[in-house]
Amino acid sequence: MSSLPMGTVRHPEALLASFRALRALSSENSVFLRSCMIEQKNNKQRSSIAMSSDNNAGPIGGDQSLHSASTGSQFVMHSSAPESGNVASLAAEDEISRAEETTRKLAVDVIAIIFSFLPHQDIMRARVCTTWRDAAKKTLVPLCDFKVDSMRSYNAIAMRVMATALPNLQQLSIFNLCPGHKYSNGEDPDEERAAETTNYISHDINVISNFRMLRLLHIETCNLNGRYHVLFGFQFLQKFSTSECSYLKWDLEMLGFPSLKELATFRNPQLTGNLNSLRVLKDNLEKVEITNCRKIEGNLMNLADFPRLKGLNLICTNVTGDIRDIVEDDFPALESIYLPDTVHGGINYEFQLVSDVTSFMHAIHLLLKRNPTLFNEYWLTSYAFGWNLSENSPDMYDREIGRLQPPLDLQSVQAGTRSGWGWYAYGDGPEYHGRHSCEINWLDPEPISESDGYEVYIEDLQRIERHINVYRGYYEPPTAEEYRRLGLEQRD
């Protein structure tokens, strides 16, 4: 729980009882009400709550692990008179009255602390008087998956009400509004899109600036058109993510989030910038996922000295670089990495020369020695990152459909603890159906026969060698002349 001003609460039992009494006001369960007030009565003699003299206007919050689920009921401050003879109703009304009396004695700051244990729905229902409304404005709202994805959530709950009632909301997700509605255009909007939506009802996105304590902001498939500087000024934001916002224009230089730990953006075609712009966030960034954003440029090594960077995904960007440039001290905290085909050695990279491959494979092997889980196992073992020889390579020659195919694709293999790689072809005709591998280029020495796991190694090795047939003896693709000779021999 967050610290309180000196003397605010002398007995934690009293604060707990008061918290439960306040929580009871959102429940119609008289049994629950009764148990709250019994506890309050038992603690009355040994507990006291002093009014706080601290009028600090900052957000007040508590232990975020104690989140109550919303009951869906309404706060009732004055129950109507029960029917004659209804003893249960009389008891419930009496307990509610006692709960009111208890909570009236609490200072605004104490109520704000109690509110910080409640979900935002209950806090909104609790704003039944000036004191409690003031407390709600000071409450650091627990993290929650709060979404603005319709006109109802925009008007009645989030942007127009909560921006004032709960300015210390910490998590917000913004999606598209209803058909025929949009957020007001930003700076430099796409003119064609603006014309298409000219008759839409516009709504103000600038109220988001009231949520000054945001820690998580997610924007997805949102009808935003242009640049919105209001989205990039949250001092406490730790995670910023955007997804499939086709007309939202922004640049990596706009990221004014000094506390940012995670950046994730997917399919945002108007996103521009250079990785070098992220260097202002060097000391805090733990995850960078920029995917399907072809206007993002820069060099992979711009991020090599980020001390906390654990995850890096730059698939389908125009970032360049060479995986062989990564040395032992680079990316010290990295746990996973996905690189685009514009990086030498990235996923689906096409080699220009057969002779280039060996050094790339050794670089991958050294990185895996440092961190065995650095690369996705499926991409590594099943597709060798989708590497192959470029159609424009001088080493390329024609593949003959329906006949023996040249081994111009790459594979990564594992036999026990021994890693290796090789070239292979996948036959598409009935005569040569299946995988046809060249010899394996091993990256680790063969384990000794007395070692643990040697039997597993032998089993895996036999499975691998079953595919080494036509190209036995070749550690790299045969030349065009050798390939044609092998094809004739197989036919004969």
Kinemage of the C-alpha trace (Angstrom):
@kinemage 1
@onewidth
@group {chain A} dominant
@subgroup {mainchain}
@vectorlist {calphas} color= white
{ca met a 1} P 0.000 0.000 0.000
{ca ser a 2} L 1.223 3.528 -0.708
{ca ser a 3} L 2.461 5.433 2.291
{ca leu a 4} L 0.030 7.760 4.060
{ca pro a 5} L 0.666 11.146 5.645
{ca met a 6} L 1.934 10.781 9.207
{ca gly a 7} L -0.929 10.125 11.597
{ca thr a 8} L -3.547 9.429 8.950
{ca val a 9} L -4.241 5.856 10.028
{ca arg a 10} L -3.264 4.680 13.491
{ca his a 11} L -4.708 1.191 13.209
{ca pro a 12} L -4.673 -0.818 9.970
{ca glu a 13} L -7.694 -2.797 11.228
{ca ala a 14} L -9.782 0.366 11.076
{ca leu a 15} L -8.722 1.112 7.489
{ca leu a 16} L -9.531 -2.456 6.454
{ca ala a 17} L -12.927 -2.327 8.106
{ca ser a 18} L -13.641 1.033 6.484
{ca phe a 19} L -12.579 -0.324 3.113
{ca arg a 20} L -14.960 -3.253 3.449
{ca ala a 21} L -17.756 -0.979 4.611
{ca leu a 22} L -17.287 1.262 1.571
{ca arg a 23} L -17.146 -1.788 -0.700
{ca ala a 24} L -20.405 -2.950 0.828
{ca leu a 25} L -22.178 0.113 -0.533
{ca ser a 26} L -21.906 -1.363 -4.039
{ca ser a 27} L -23.468 -4.673 -3.018
{ca glu a 28} L -27.076 -5.631 -2.400
{ca asn a 29} L -26.044 -8.651 -0.369
{ca ser a 30} L -27.255 -7.988 3.198
{ca val a 31} L -25.155 -10.844 4.573
{ca phe a 32} L -22.033 -9.169 3.219
{ca leu a 33} L -23.144 -5.842 4.680
{ca arg a 34} L -23.729 -7.410 8.066
{ca ser a 35} L -20.266 -9.008 8.164
{ca cys a 36} L -18.645 -5.687 7.269
{ca met a 37} L -20.369 -3.824 10.077
{ca ile a 38} L -19.733 -6.559 12.661
{ca glu a 39} L -16.048 -6.215 11.929
{ca gln a 40} L -16.328 -2.422 12.179
{ca lys a 41} L -18.022 -2.753 15.599
{ca asn a 42} L -15.350 -5.171 16.886
{ca asn a 43} L -12.576 -2.793 15.892
{ca lys a 44} L -14.301 0.328 17.205
{ca gln a 45} L -12.640 0.313 20.644
{ca arg a 46} L -9.080 -0.328 19.432
{ca ser a 47} L -9.064 1.558 16.125
{ca ser a 48} L -9.141 5.203 15.213
{ca ile a 49} L -8.847 7.122 12.046
{ca ala a 50} L -7.407 10.630 12.122
{ca met a 51} L -8.275 13.221 9.536
{ca ser a 52} L -5.350 13.914 7.223
{ca ser a 53} L -3.935 17.434 7.149
{ca asp a 54} L -2.060 16.726 3.929
{ca asn a 55} L -3.886 18.253 0.957
{ca asn a 56} L -1.439 16.879 -1.636
{ca ala a 57} L -3.247 16.930 -4.986
{ca gly a 58} L -1.172 14.094 -6.450
{ca pro a 59} L -2.628 10.657 -7.191
{ca ile a 60} L -2.989 8.339 -4.251
{ca gly a 61} L -2.931 4.591 -4.754
{ca gly a 62} L -2.600 1.342 -2.931
{ca asp a 63} L -1.404 -2.185 -3.385
{ca gln a 64} L -2.529 -3.056 -6.898
{ca ser a 65} L -2.750 -6.762 -6.113
{ca leu a 66} L -6.056 -6.363 -4.279
{ca his a 67} L -8.451 -5.808 -7.176
{ca ser a 68} L -12.129 -6.452 -6.523
{ca ala a 69} L -14.355 -7.655 -9.309
{ca ser a 70} L -17.193 -5.374 -10.313
{ca thr a 71} L -20.532 -6.380 -8.858
{ca gly a 72} L -22.552 -4.547 -11.447
{ca ser a 73} L -24.797 -3.081 -8.733
{ca gln a 74} L -25.476 0.606 -8.044
{ca phe a 75} L -24.422 2.592 -4.991
{ca val a 76} L -27.410 3.243 -2.705
{ca met a 77} L -26.895 6.013 -0.184
{ca his a 78} L -30.464 6.116 1.208
{ca ser a 79} L -32.611 3.020 1.089
{ca ser a 80} L -36.341 3.432 0.797
{ca ala a 81} L -38.400 2.422 3.818
{ca pro a 82} L -38.863 -1.343 3.934
{ca glu a 83} L -42.229 -2.955 4.139
{ca ser a 84} L -43.602 -3.577 7.634
{ca gly a 85} L -42.298 -6.771 9.148
{ca asn a 86} L -39.342 -7.088 6.791
{ca val a 87} L -36.661 -7.603 9.442
{ca ala a 88} L -33.909 -8.378 6.923
{ca ser a 89} L -34.494 -5.090 5.120
{ca leu a 90} L -34.431 -3.157 8.402
{ca ala a 91} L -31.130 -4.777 9.322
{ca ala a 92} L -29.634 -4.015 5.923
{ca glu a 93} L -30.790 -0.374 6.113
{ca asp a 94} L -29.299 -0.039 9.584
{ca glu a 95} L -25.970 -1.459 8.420
{ca ile a 96} L -25.874 0.865 5.416
{ca ser a 97} L -26.505 3.841 7.708
{ca arg a 98} L -23.608 2.772 9.911
{ca ala a 99} L -21.384 2.360 6.851
{ca glu a 100} L -22.289 5.913 5.766
{ca glu a 101} L -21.439 7.251 9.189
{ca thr a 102} L -18.051 5.522 9.112
{ca thr a 103} L -17.061 6.721 5.654
{ca arg a 104} L -18.122 10.315 6.409
{ca lys a 105} L -15.369 10.418 9.022
{ca leu a 106} L -12.634 9.551 6.515
{ca ala a 107} L -10.360 12.171 4.977
{ca val a 108} L -10.331 12.579 1.190
{ca asp a 109} L -6.832 11.111 0.976
{ca val a 110} L -7.853 8.028 2.946
{ca ile a 111} L -10.907 7.482 0.738
{ca ala a 112} L -8.645 7.828 -2.320
{ca ile a 113} L -6.438 5.062 -0.931
{ca ile a 114} L -9.470 2.835 -0.363
{ca phe a 115} L -10.697 3.579 -3.892
{ca ser a 116} L -7.339 2.476 -5.286
{ca phe a 117} L -8.218 -1.107 -4.326
{ca leu a 118} L -11.394 -1.026 -6.431
{ca pro a 119} L -11.949 -1.501 -10.159
{ca his a 120} L -12.802 1.653 -12.071
{ca gln a 121} L -16.505 0.680 -12.372
{ca asp a 122} L -16.927 0.710 -8.599
{ca ile a 123} L -15.019 3.952 -8.216
{ca met a 124} L -17.341 5.621 -10.716
{ca arg a 125} L -20.387 4.380 -8.804
{ca ala a 126} L -18.884 5.600 -5.532
{ca arg a 127} L -18.895 9.274 -6.589
{ca val a 128} L -22.062 10.085 -4.670
{ca cys a 129} L -20.963 13.226 -2.853
{ca thr a 130} L -18.413 16.019 -3.195
{ca thr a 131} L -15.918 14.359 -0.873
{ca trp a 132} L -16.004 11.087 -2.726
{ca arg a 133} L -15.850 12.816 -6.099
{ca asp a 134} L -12.749 14.685 -4.928
{ca ala a 135} L -11.271 11.407 -3.686
{ca ala a 136} L -11.924 9.719 -7.057
{ca lys a 137} L -9.995 12.498 -8.822
{ca lys a 138} L -6.992 11.805 -6.575
{ca thr a 139} L -7.149 8.019 -6.883
{ca leu a 140} L -4.466 6.164 -8.816
{ca val a 141} L -6.824 3.813 -10.643
{ca pro a 142} L -5.682 0.163 -10.699
{ca leu a 143} L -4.490 -1.194 -14.027
{ca cys a 144} L -7.403 -2.556 -16.034
{ca asp a 145} L -8.236 -3.432 -19.629
{ca phe a 146} L -10.338 -0.330 -20.257
{ca lys a 147} L -11.497 0.068 -23.862
{ca val a 148} L -13.090 2.892 -25.797
{ca asp a 149} L -14.560 1.017 -28.752
{ca ser a 150} L -18.036 2.479 -29.274
{ca met a 151} L -20.001 5.698 -28.955
{ca arg a 152} L -21.419 4.468 -25.658
{ca ser a 153} L -17.967 4.015 -24.130
{ca tyr a 154} L -16.847 7.366 -25.568
{ca asn a 155} L -19.823 9.360 -24.293
{ca ala a 156} L -20.952 7.677 -21.104
{ca ile a 157} L -17.832 6.159 -19.613
{ca ala a 158} L -14.447 7.083 -20.927
{ca met a 159} L -13.440 10.099 -22.885
{ca arg a 160} L -16.094 12.558 -21.774
{ca val a 161} L -16.680 11.506 -18.171
{ca met a 162} L -13.701 9.566 -16.910
{ca ala a 163} L -11.248 12.121 -18.287
{ca thr a 164} L -12.593 14.447 -15.590
{ca ala a 165} L -13.822 12.014 -12.954
{ca leu a 166} L -10.804 9.649 -13.002
{ca pro a 167} L -7.897 11.607 -14.470
{ca asn a 168} L -5.412 9.169 -12.918
{ca leu a 169} L -6.489 6.233 -15.079
{ca gln a 170} L -3.392 4.182 -15.885
{ca gln a 171} L -4.445 2.023 -18.845
{ca leu a 172} L -6.446 2.927 -21.931
{ca ser a 173} L -7.191 1.178 -25.236
{ca ile a 174} L -8.726 3.155 -28.100
{ca phe a 175} L -10.447 1.419 -31.003
{ca asn a 176} L -12.688 2.550 -33.833
{ca leu a 177} L -16.006 4.170 -32.959
{ca cys a 178} L -19.340 3.254 -34.501
{ca pro a 179} L -19.900 3.508 -38.289
{ca gly a 180} L -20.329 7.111 -39.357
{ca his a 181} L -18.231 8.426 -36.461
{ca lys a 182} L -14.584 9.425 -36.334
{ca tyr a 183} L -12.084 11.358 -34.293
{ca ser a 184} L -11.375 14.875 -35.524
{ca asn a 185} L -8.676 15.060 -38.169
{ca gly a 186} L -5.178 15.807 -36.982
{ca glu a 187} L -2.438 17.798 -38.648
{ca asp a 188} L -1.652 17.025 -42.284
{ca pro a 189} L -4.496 14.513 -42.799
{ca asp a 190} L -4.737 12.274 -45.831
{ca glu a 191} L -6.891 14.383 -48.131
{ca glu a 192} L -8.566 11.465 -49.882
{ca arg a 193} L -9.525 9.851 -46.597
{ca ala a 194} L -10.699 13.205 -45.231
{ca ala a 195} L -13.004 13.586 -48.225
{ca glu a 196} L -14.406 10.091 -47.731
{ca thr a 197} L -15.265 10.827 -44.096
{ca thr a 198} L -16.318 14.453 -44.447
{ca asn a 199} L -19.905 13.661 -43.406
{ca tyr a 200} L -18.881 11.577 -40.401
{ca ile a 201} L -19.649 12.916 -36.930
{ca ser a 202} L -16.351 14.099 -35.413
{ca his a 203} L -15.304 13.587 -31.799
{ca asp a 204} L -12.541 15.127 -29.750
{ca ile a 205} L -9.454 12.993 -29.150
{ca asn a 206} L -7.697 15.750 -27.210
{ca val a 207} L -9.496 14.868 -23.965
{ca ile a 208} L -7.036 11.996 -23.683
{ca ser a 209} L -4.519 14.529 -22.373
{ca asn a 210} L -6.468 14.608 -19.065
{ca phe a 211} L -5.227 11.095 -18.292
{ca arg a 212} L -1.899 12.411 -17.097
{ca met a 213} L -0.916 9.202 -15.267
{ca leu a 214} L -1.292 6.790 -18.194
{ca arg a 215} L 1.125 3.886 -18.103
{ca leu a 216} L -0.309 1.768 -20.943
{ca leu a 217} L -1.803 3.183 -24.147
{ca his a 218} L -3.002 0.984 -27.010
{ca ile a 219} L -4.491 2.290 -30.276
{ca glu a 220} L -5.935 -0.209 -32.772
{ca thr a 221} L -7.901 0.039 -36.041
{ca cys a 222} L -8.748 3.561 -35.005
{ca asn a 223} L -10.275 6.147 -37.347
{ca leu a 224} L -7.486 8.691 -36.825
{ca asn a 225} L -6.299 10.730 -39.786
{ca gly a 226} L -3.158 12.838 -39.564
{ca arg a 227} L -0.722 13.703 -36.768
{ca tyr a 228} L -1.867 13.968 -33.157
{ca his a 229} L 0.812 15.359 -30.842
{ca val a 230} L -1.559 14.863 -27.911
{ca leu a 231} L -0.847 11.112 -28.092
{ca phe a 232} L 2.852 11.523 -27.377
{ca gly a 233} L 3.178 13.592 -24.191
{ca phe a 234} L 2.608 11.156 -21.321
{ca gln a 235} L 5.489 11.376 -18.873
{ca phe a 236} L 4.714 8.116 -17.073
{ca leu a 237} L 3.817 5.946 -20.074
{ca gln a 238} L 5.609 2.598 -20.003
{ca lys a 239} L 3.972 0.775 -22.918
{ca phe a 240} L 2.815 2.325 -26.196
{ca ser a 241} L 1.292 0.187 -28.940
{ca thr a 242} L -0.481 0.868 -32.211
{ca ser a 243} L -1.957 -1.604 -34.659
{ca glu a 244} L -3.480 -1.268 -38.126
{ca cys a 245} L -4.015 2.482 -38.036
{ca ser a 246} L -3.788 3.174 -41.758
{ca tyr a 247} L -3.994 6.988 -41.629
{ca leu a 248} L -2.341 7.787 -38.306
{ca lys a 249} L 0.819 9.724 -39.125
{ca trp a 250} L 3.688 9.751 -36.695
{ca asp a 251} L 7.438 9.488 -36.529
{ca leu a 252} L 9.737 7.756 -34.068
{ca glu a 253} L 11.083 11.182 -33.156
{ca met a 254} L 7.669 12.042 -31.660
{ca leu a 255} L 8.020 9.507 -28.846
{ca gly a 256} L 8.107 11.847 -25.848
{ca phe a 257} L 7.828 9.100 -23.246
{ca pro a 258} L 10.838 9.254 -20.890
{ca ser a 259} L 9.627 6.183 -18.953
{ca leu a 260} L 8.815 4.018 -21.995
{ca lys a 261} L 9.737 0.338 -21.634
{ca glu a 262} L 7.797 -1.285 -24.479
{ca leu a 263} L 7.094 -0.059 -28.002
{ca ala a 264} L 4.917 -2.199 -30.270
{ca thr a 265} L 3.553 -1.095 -33.626
{ca phe a 266} L 2.065 -3.350 -36.307
{ca arg a 267} L 0.855 -2.499 -39.810
{ca asn a 268} L 1.058 1.261 -39.533
{ca pro a 269} L 1.958 2.301 -43.082
{ca gln a 270} L 2.240 6.012 -42.224
{ca leu a 271} L 4.813 5.450 -39.467
{ca thr a 272} L 8.170 6.934 -40.428
{ca gly a 273} L 11.542 7.355 -38.796
{ca asn a 274} L 14.986 5.991 -38.086
{ca leu a 275} L 15.935 3.548 -35.340
{ca asn a 276} L 18.510 6.057 -34.218
{ca ser a 277} L 15.627 8.181 -32.862
{ca leu a 278} L 15.064 5.558 -30.161
{ca arg a 279} L 18.413 6.288 -28.565
{ca val a 280} L 16.826 8.882 -26.280
{ca leu a 281} L 14.986 5.928 -24.705
{ca lys a 282} L 18.111 3.776 -24.460
{ca asp a 283} L 18.193 3.346 -20.677
{ca asn a 284} L 14.591 2.132 -20.284
{ca leu a 285} L 13.525 0.257 -23.428
{ca glu a 286} L 13.005 -3.465 -22.853
{ca lys a 287} L 11.023 -4.434 -25.945
{ca val a 288} L 10.866 -3.004 -29.465
{ca glu a 289} L 8.410 -4.531 -31.949
{ca ile a 290} L 8.079 -2.581 -35.191
{ca thr a 291} L 6.589 -4.861 -37.830
{ca asn a 292} L 5.031 -4.346 -41.261
{ca cys a 293} L 6.128 -0.702 -41.271
{ca arg a 294} L 8.169 -0.302 -44.438
{ca lys a 295} L 9.016 3.382 -43.836
{ca ile a 296} L 11.140 2.561 -40.797
{ca glu a 297} L 14.837 2.737 -41.581
{ca gly a 298} L 18.164 2.748 -39.762
{ca asn a 299} L 20.758 0.168 -38.845
{ca leu a 300} L 20.256 -2.790 -36.557
{ca met a 301} L 23.378 -1.822 -34.616
{ca asn a 302} L 21.812 1.500 -33.566
{ca leu a 303} L 20.275 -0.489 -30.695
{ca ala a 304} L 23.259 -2.723 -29.883
{ca asp a 305} L 24.198 -0.924 -26.648
{ca phe a 306} L 20.701 -0.748 -25.139
{ca pro a 307} L 21.320 -2.294 -21.693
{ca arg a 308} L 17.755 -3.506 -20.971
{ca leu a 309} L 16.553 -4.505 -24.438
{ca lys a 310} L 15.177 -8.059 -24.185
{ca gly a 311} L 12.998 -8.388 -27.278
{ca leu a 312} L 13.589 -7.011 -30.786
{ca asn a 313} L 11.279 -7.606 -33.755
{ca leu a 314} L 11.801 -5.594 -36.944
{ca ile a 315} L 10.105 -7.887 -39.486
{ca cys a 316} L 8.952 -6.169 -42.700
{ca thr a 317} L 10.783 -2.888 -42.127
{ca asn a 318} L 13.580 -1.345 -44.178
{ca val a 319} L 16.113 -1.577 -41.370
{ca thr a 320} L 19.513 -2.674 -42.638
{ca gly a 321} L 22.623 -4.220 -41.087
{ca asp a 322} L 24.574 -7.440 -40.933
{ca ile a 323} L 24.029 -10.128 -38.328
{ca arg a 324} L 27.763 -10.868 -38.444
{ca asp a 325} L 28.420 -7.455 -36.887
{ca ile a 326} L 26.887 -8.578 -33.572
{ca val a 327} L 29.725 -9.359 -31.174
{ca glu a 328} L 29.787 -10.645 -27.616
{ca asp a 329} L 29.143 -7.341 -25.829
{ca asp a 330} L 26.313 -6.216 -28.138
{ca phe a 331} L 22.670 -6.510 -27.049
{ca pro a 332} L 23.665 -7.636 -23.514
{ca ala a 333} L 20.102 -8.414 -22.322
{ca leu a 334} L 18.599 -9.706 -25.581
{ca glu a 335} L 16.383 -12.803 -25.285
{ca ser a 336} L 14.666 -12.904 -28.699
{ca ile a 337} L 15.287 -11.326 -32.091
{ca tyr a 338} L 13.486 -11.232 -35.458
{ca leu a 339} L 15.225 -9.404 -38.301
{ca pro a 340} L 13.846 -8.350 -41.710
{ca asp a 341} L 15.121 -9.578 -45.060
{ca thr a 342} L 16.846 -6.211 -45.552
{ca val a 343} L 19.339 -7.214 -42.839
{ca his a 344} L 22.081 -9.565 -44.011
{ca gly a 345} L 21.029 -12.794 -42.338
{ca gly a 346} L 17.473 -11.732 -41.514
{ca ile a 347} L 14.395 -13.889 -42.024
{ca asn a 348} L 13.851 -14.758 -45.717
{ca tyr a 349} L 17.163 -13.169 -46.629
{ca glu a 350} L 18.401 -14.108 -50.111
{ca phe a 351} L 22.125 -14.704 -50.449
{ca gln a 352} L 23.902 -13.372 -53.487
{ca leu a 353} L 26.740 -15.900 -53.308
{ca val a 354} L 26.960 -19.476 -52.060
{ca ser a 355} L 30.306 -18.603 -50.482
{ca asp a 356} L 28.623 -16.035 -48.145
{ca val a 357} L 26.596 -18.595 -46.253
{ca thr a 358} L 29.289 -20.220 -44.134
{ca ser a 359} L 30.172 -17.031 -42.247
{ca phe a 360} L 26.493 -16.293 -41.610
{ca met a 361} L 25.901 -19.733 -40.152
{ca his a 362} L 28.911 -19.399 -37.866
{ca ala a 363} L 27.599 -16.015 -36.677
{ca ile a 364} L 24.202 -17.547 -35.883
{ca his a 365} L 25.906 -20.383 -34.042
{ca leu a 366} L 27.934 -18.018 -31.854
{ca leu a 367} L 24.790 -16.072 -30.939
{ca leu a 368} L 23.023 -19.295 -30.005
{ca lys a 369} L 25.946 -20.310 -27.830
{ca arg a 370} L 25.438 -17.089 -25.904
{ca asn a 371} L 21.662 -17.508 -25.732
{ca pro a 372} L 20.169 -20.818 -26.985
{ca thr a 373} L 16.635 -19.366 -27.129
{ca leu a 374} L 17.544 -16.173 -28.982
{ca phe a 375} L 15.938 -17.303 -32.242
{ca asn a 376} L 12.503 -18.828 -32.658
{ca glu a 377} L 13.022 -22.591 -32.713
{ca tyr a 378} L 10.430 -23.139 -35.447
{ca trp a 379} L 12.062 -20.656 -37.821
{ca leu a 380} L 15.522 -21.965 -37.006
{ca thr a 381} L 15.035 -25.721 -37.250
{ca ser a 382} L 12.236 -25.905 -39.817
{ca tyr a 383} L 13.148 -23.131 -42.235
{ca ala a 384} L 16.668 -21.926 -41.363
{ca phe a 385} L 15.123 -18.434 -41.316
{ca gly a 386} L 13.792 -18.983 -44.848
{ca trp a 387} L 17.273 -18.382 -46.256
{ca asn a 388} L 17.904 -19.287 -49.878
{ca leu a 389} L 19.984 -18.320 -52.867
{ca ser a 390} L 18.759 -15.252 -54.725
{ca glu a 391} L 17.316 -15.715 -58.177
{ca asn a 392} L 19.733 -12.974 -59.252
{ca ser a 393} L 22.796 -14.757 -57.894
{ca pro a 394} L 25.544 -15.615 -60.391
{ca asp a 395} L 25.584 -19.041 -58.730
{ca met a 396} L 21.942 -19.642 -59.635
{ca tyr a 397} L 20.922 -21.899 -62.487
{ca asp a 398} L 17.607 -23.138 -63.826
{ca arg a 399} L 15.527 -25.551 -61.823
{ca glu a 400} L 13.898 -28.221 -63.934
{ca ile a 401} L 10.283 -28.775 -62.912
{ca gly a 402} L 9.365 -32.440 -62.572
{ca arg a 403} L 12.988 -33.539 -62.376
{ca leu a 404} L 15.760 -33.547 -59.782
{ca gln a 405} L 15.929 -30.090 -58.218
{ca pro a 406} L 19.219 -28.310 -57.381
{ca pro a 407} L 19.863 -27.927 -53.616
{ca leu a 408} L 19.617 -24.148 -53.343
{ca asp a 409} L 17.638 -23.844 -50.087
{ca leu a 410} L 19.118 -23.936 -46.601
{ca gln a 411} L 18.344 -26.044 -43.556
{ca ser a 412} L 19.436 -25.999 -39.937
{ca val a 413} L 19.763 -29.395 -38.249
{ca gln a 414} L 20.205 -30.664 -34.725
{ca ala a 415} L 21.509 -34.092 -33.730
{ca gly a 416} L 21.399 -34.368 -29.965
{ca thr a 417} L 23.432 -31.403 -28.762
{ca arg a 418} L 25.304 -31.067 -32.066
{ca ser a 419} L 24.249 -28.288 -34.448
{ca gly a 420} L 24.814 -28.055 -38.168
{ca trp a 421} L 23.469 -26.770 -41.457
{ca gly a 422} L 23.294 -27.778 -45.096
{ca trp a 423} L 21.838 -27.180 -48.530
{ca tyr a 424} L 18.854 -29.146 -49.737
{ca ala a 425} L 16.257 -29.486 -52.496
{ca tyr a 426} L 12.654 -30.559 -52.182
{ca gly a 427} L 11.589 -32.699 -55.128
{ca asp a 428} L 8.252 -31.902 -56.767
{ca gly a 429} L 8.013 -34.840 -59.137
{ca pro a 430} L 6.922 -38.380 -58.312
{ca glu a 431} L 10.393 -39.765 -58.972
{ca tyr a 432} L 12.200 -37.340 -56.699
{ca his a 433} L 9.517 -36.524 -54.157
{ca gly a 434} L 10.826 -35.533 -50.747
{ca arg a 435} L 13.921 -33.851 -49.317
{ca his a 436} L 17.329 -34.330 -50.959
{ca ser a 437} L 20.155 -32.976 -48.811
{ca cys a 438} L 23.779 -32.196 -49.321
{ca glu a 439} L 26.248 -33.241 -46.645
{ca ile a 440} L 25.868 -31.493 -43.287
{ca asn a 441} L 28.318 -28.764 -42.295
{ca trp a 442} L 28.665 -29.410 -38.584
{ca leu a 443} L 29.260 -26.511 -36.219
{ca asp a 444} L 30.000 -28.589 -33.118
{ca pro a 445} L 32.373 -31.507 -32.666
{ca glu a 446} L 30.957 -35.016 -32.583
{ca pro a 447} L 30.166 -36.107 -29.009
{ca ile a 448} L 32.209 -38.969 -27.619
{ca ser a 449} L 30.511 -42.335 -27.461
{ca glu a 450} L 30.654 -42.488 -23.640
{ca ser a 451} L 28.912 -39.139 -23.164
{ca asp a 452} L 25.344 -38.666 -21.959
{ca gly a 453} L 22.931 -38.335 -24.844
{ca tyr a 454} L 25.151 -40.091 -27.361
{ca glu a 455} L 22.392 -42.545 -28.248
{ca val a 456} L 20.025 -39.656 -28.968
{ca tyr a 457} L 22.701 -38.113 -31.180
{ca ile a 458} L 23.042 -41.318 -33.185
{ca glu a 459} L 19.260 -41.618 -33.646
{ca asp a 460} L 19.012 -38.028 -34.858
{ca leu a 461} L 22.042 -38.458 -37.122
{ca gln a 462} L 20.526 -41.502 -38.805
{ca arg a 463} L 17.300 -39.598 -39.416
{ca ile a 464} L 19.246 -36.740 -41.028
{ca glu a 465} L 21.409 -38.989 -43.179
{ca arg a 466} L 18.385 -40.740 -44.676
{ca his a 467} L 17.903 -37.608 -46.812
{ca ile a 468} L 21.511 -37.492 -48.019
{ca asn a 469} L 21.334 -39.522 -51.206
{ca val a 470} L 21.674 -37.911 -54.629
{ca tyr a 471} L 23.918 -35.135 -53.320
{ca arg a 472} L 26.114 -37.281 -51.076
{ca gly a 473} L 29.629 -35.910 -51.036
{ca tyr a 474} L 28.524 -32.305 -51.739
{ca tyr a 475} L 28.846 -29.777 -48.908
{ca glu a 476} L 27.523 -26.963 -51.072
{ca pro a 477} L 25.359 -26.904 -54.205
{ca pro a 478} L 26.923 -28.546 -57.244
{ca thr a 479} L 27.789 -26.384 -60.211
{ca ala a 480} L 25.337 -26.210 -63.099
{ca glu a 481} L 27.402 -28.740 -65.046
{ca glu a 482} L 27.572 -31.149 -62.084
{ca tyr a 483} L 23.840 -30.757 -61.517
{ca arg a 484} L 23.029 -31.695 -65.115
{ca arg a 485} L 25.367 -34.702 -64.917
{ca leu a 486} L 23.722 -35.923 -61.712
{ca gly a 487} L 20.313 -35.559 -63.343
{ca leu a 488} L 21.366 -37.685 -66.304
{ca glu a 489} L 22.834 -40.311 -64.008
{ca gln a 490} L 19.622 -40.523 -62.020
{ca arg a 491} L 17.603 -40.905 -65.208
{ca asp a 492} L 19.797 -43.730 -66.408
